[in-house]
Amino acid sequence: MDAVGDLFEEIIMCEQRYHGEGYKEGFAEGNHVGESEGKQYGAIYGAQAGSEIGCYLGFASTWRLLLSSGNDDHQRRKIKALDLLIKMIQNSSLEDPTNYNLQEEITKIRGKVKQVCSMLNIQPDFKISFDGAGLPFE
């Protein structure tokens, strides 16, 4: 009777066993797919952020070279703001993907870019295109 009891217990418990096995397999598959999607999203977002910040650095460096050092107070303020923007970009920890303050740093850089553009009387279009074209300054 012991063999018959084991047989019935195996039949009765099979639903629970298959449910547990299915959960483990589904969890492992979901973990794998989630990690792959996360890496893909991170690569895309990182490339977009790098392109944006690189554009800002090129913009600021070019304007810094174009502005000549002079005795004009307005000119000195523009140069100081450009130097500060360049320093902000160079001192930011954009290469560290685990940086919890990354979004905050990018937001501060964007704000400084807007301030510099206002000082230079430039009206750029800050819409970031996601087709890889970069930042259009129209």
C-alpha positions as CSV (number, residue, x, y, z in Angstrom):
1,M,0.0,0.0,0.0
2,D,3.0,2.2,0.5
3,A,3.8,2.3,-3.2
4,V,0.2,3.1,-4.1
5,G,0.2,6.0,-1.5
6,D,3.4,7.4,-3.1
7,L,1.8,7.2,-6.5
8,F,-1.2,9.1,-5.4
9,E,0.9,11.7,-3.6
10,E,3.0,12.2,-6.7
11,I,-0.1,12.7,-8.8
12,I,-1.6,15.1,-6.3
13,M,1.6,17.1,-5.9
14,C,2.5,17.2,-9.6
15,E,0.5,20.5,-10.1
16,Q,2.4,22.2,-7.3
17,R,5.7,20.8,-8.5
18,Y,5.1,21.9,-12.1
19,H,4.0,25.3,-10.9
20,G,7.2,25.7,-8.9
21,E,9.4,24.6,-11.8
22,G,7.5,26.9,-14.2
23,Y,8.0,29.8,-11.8
24,K,11.8,29.1,-11.6
25,E,12.1,28.8,-15.4
26,G,10.0,31.9,-16.0
27,F,12.0,33.9,-13.4
28,A,15.3,32.9,-15.0
29,E,14.1,33.8,-18.5
30,G,12.7,37.1,-17.3
31,N,15.9,37.9,-15.6
32,H,17.9,37.2,-18.7
33,V,15.6,39.2,-21.0
34,G,15.4,42.1,-18.5
35,E,19.2,42.3,-18.3
36,S,19.6,42.2,-22.1
37,E,17.0,45.0,-22.5
38,G,18.6,47.0,-19.8
39,K,22.0,46.8,-21.5
40,Q,20.5,47.8,-24.8
41,Y,18.6,50.8,-23.2
42,G,21.7,51.8,-21.3
43,A,23.9,51.8,-24.5
44,I,21.3,53.9,-26.4
45,Y,20.7,56.4,-23.6
46,G,24.5,56.6,-22.9
47,A,25.2,57.4,-26.5
48,Q,22.5,60.1,-26.6
49,A,23.7,61.7,-23.4
50,G,27.4,61.6,-24.6
51,S,26.4,63.2,-27.9
52,E,24.5,65.9,-26.1
53,I,27.3,66.7,-23.6
54,G,29.9,66.5,-26.3
55,C,28.0,69.0,-28.4
56,Y,27.8,71.4,-25.4
57,L,31.5,71.1,-24.9
58,G,32.3,71.8,-28.5
59,F,29.9,74.7,-28.5
60,A,31.4,76.2,-25.4
61,S,35.0,75.6,-26.5
62,T,34.4,77.2,-29.9
63,W,32.7,80.3,-28.4
64,R,35.5,80.6,-25.9
65,L,38.1,80.7,-28.7
66,L,36.0,83.2,-30.7
67,L,35.7,85.6,-27.8
68,S,38.8,87.7,-27.4
69,S,39.9,88.7,-23.9
70,G,39.1,92.3,-23.5
71,N,38.5,95.0,-21.0
72,D,34.8,95.0,-21.6
73,D,32.9,93.8,-18.5
74,H,30.2,92.1,-20.6
75,Q,32.9,90.2,-22.5
76,R,34.6,89.1,-19.3
77,R,31.3,87.8,-17.9
78,K,30.7,85.8,-21.1
79,I,34.2,84.3,-21.0
80,K,33.7,83.5,-17.3
81,A,30.4,81.7,-17.9
82,L,31.9,79.7,-20.8
83,D,34.9,78.7,-18.7
84,L,32.6,77.6,-15.9
85,L,30.5,75.5,-18.4
86,I,33.6,73.9,-19.8
87,K,34.8,73.2,-16.2
88,M,31.4,71.7,-15.3
89,I,31.5,69.3,-18.2
90,Q,35.1,68.3,-17.7
91,N,34.7,67.8,-13.9
92,S,31.4,65.8,-14.2
93,S,31.6,62.1,-13.7
94,L,29.8,61.2,-16.9
95,E,31.9,58.1,-17.5
96,D,30.6,56.4,-14.3
97,P,27.4,54.6,-15.1
98,T,26.7,53.9,-11.4
99,N,26.8,57.6,-10.6
100,Y,23.5,58.4,-8.8
101,N,23.9,62.1,-9.5
102,L,24.2,61.8,-13.3
103,Q,20.8,63.2,-14.1
104,E,21.3,66.1,-11.7
105,E,24.7,66.9,-13.3
106,I,23.3,66.8,-16.8
107,T,20.4,69.1,-15.7
108,K,22.9,71.6,-14.2
109,I,24.9,71.5,-17.4
110,R,21.8,72.1,-19.5
111,G,20.9,75.0,-17.3
112,K,24.3,76.5,-17.7
113,V,24.2,76.1,-21.5
114,K,20.9,78.0,-21.5
115,Q,22.4,80.8,-19.4
116,V,25.5,81.0,-21.7
117,C,23.2,81.1,-24.8
118,S,21.2,83.9,-23.2
119,M,24.4,85.9,-22.5
120,L,25.6,85.4,-26.1
121,N,22.1,86.2,-27.6
122,I,21.8,82.8,-29.2
123,Q,18.5,81.1,-29.6
124,P,19.3,77.4,-30.1
125,D,16.8,74.6,-30.5
126,F,17.4,72.3,-27.6
127,K,15.2,69.4,-28.9
128,I,17.2,66.3,-28.9
129,S,16.5,64.1,-31.9
130,F,16.5,60.4,-31.3
131,D,17.5,59.5,-34.9
132,G,21.2,60.0,-34.2
133,A,21.3,63.4,-35.8
134,G,22.4,65.1,-32.5
135,L,21.4,68.5,-31.3
136,P,20.2,70.9,-34.0
137,F,21.1,74.6,-33.3
138,E,18.7,76.4,-35.5
